[in-house]
Amino acid sequence: MAPEAVDAMLPYLTSSGNFANAASSQHSYGQNAASAIDNARSEMAHGLRCNPKDIIFTSGATESNNLALSGFTLGHRNRGKHIVTSAHEHKSVLDCCRHLESQGIKVTYLRPSGDGLLTIDSILNAVTDETVLVSLMHVNNETGVMQDIGRIADALNEKGITFHVDAAQSAGKVPIDLSAMPIDLLSLSAHKFHGPKGIGCLYVRKRKQAGLTPLFYGGGQEYSLRPGTLPTHQIVSMAAAFSLACERQEADAEHCRQLRQTLRTVLGKLDGVHWNGDQNDVIPHIVNVSFEDVGADALLIALRDNVAISSGSACNSGAIEPSHVLRAMGIEGDRLYGAVRISFGRYTTAAEMEQAGQSIGEAVIRLRKWAAE
Ligand SMILES: *Cc1c(COP(=O)(O)O)cnc(C)c1O
């Protein structure tokens, strides 16, 4: 976490600060907690250029994605029973779609091209009279490939189709201007921008709130779309982390571009290196790379005590299944089974990057030598 986000959180945990329930509107302690939440909501809205009333706090992007997909689709099932998404989405979207299929909703899973990009035509071609929602991620969590959500939003808006964006990997890292982009629903998660885990939000454009069905029922918080006592400390901390990320956006991106270049230079000295995903429409902090004749499993085991990288997203790495993201891009064989995902950020130093690159390179050379013997 950003130290600033930790500092913002601490006063809301102890009796010397304000630990009151924001829904306790009869005393000033509760009112102060509510106003801290109001401020945080405004800070989030300022970063996204949207109305604070359109922010609904959730436990993270998994919940936001579920609320958007399930909540919107089931709330509008009398209008149509079809949604469009893509095969390279995060599991919180794909598994939710599987659930919706069991509820009688039809889902089209678009396949990206070999570089991970979707075309506007393929999206529009998948839309039918029955389509109530299109849900696409902004930046892919395994490859870093970035879709042009502004252009997609314009095209869908022209057809009157509701558009949800999973922005967990992009929020705070690239500009997202909801006043200029006709996006209807947008998910984000605080721990992806140096905030705490277990908190996020769903942006719901006002005119879309009516048809949204909540995932659960309770005390009426968040317009009853997400009831439950609000975690003041998490919310305030997320807002501090988000403001900082927006403020430092260009500096952080430049730092990550340099780290990426360092890594590419070090690993580029090896033979048989494949960079997966488009290398232009990509966020700088994620690299996905395969090394010929080296399995990802062996490489990760060789590195496990000094370089924290993975063969897929963190959410999937318990499973030995190869990446569904690379598969959706049509990548197969050694390149699929050898792919590793490397990510870094604001607090990664050039020396750490250099060292990680060296360690990975040495492990690749060692594993190739063993295989040849
Ligand atoms: C991390 C992530 C999520 C889920 O976020 P949680 O904080 O685990 O709920 C969803 N989508 C994408 C693209 C992510 O990277």
The ligand as an ORCA input file, in Angstrom:
! r2SCAN-3c Opt
* xyz 0 1
  C      -7.852     -7.990     -9.800
  C      -8.883     -7.957    -10.855
  C     -10.227     -8.196    -10.573
  C     -10.723     -8.590     -9.201
  O     -10.385     -7.704     -8.198
  P     -10.579     -8.167     -6.661
  O      -9.961     -7.081     -5.898
  O      -9.852     -9.467     -6.539
  O     -12.012     -8.339     -6.436
  C     -11.135     -8.121    -11.606
  N     -10.747     -7.821    -12.854
  C      -9.464     -7.593    -13.168
  C      -9.085     -7.247    -14.569
  C      -8.473     -7.651    -12.178
  O      -7.208     -7.433    -12.507
*
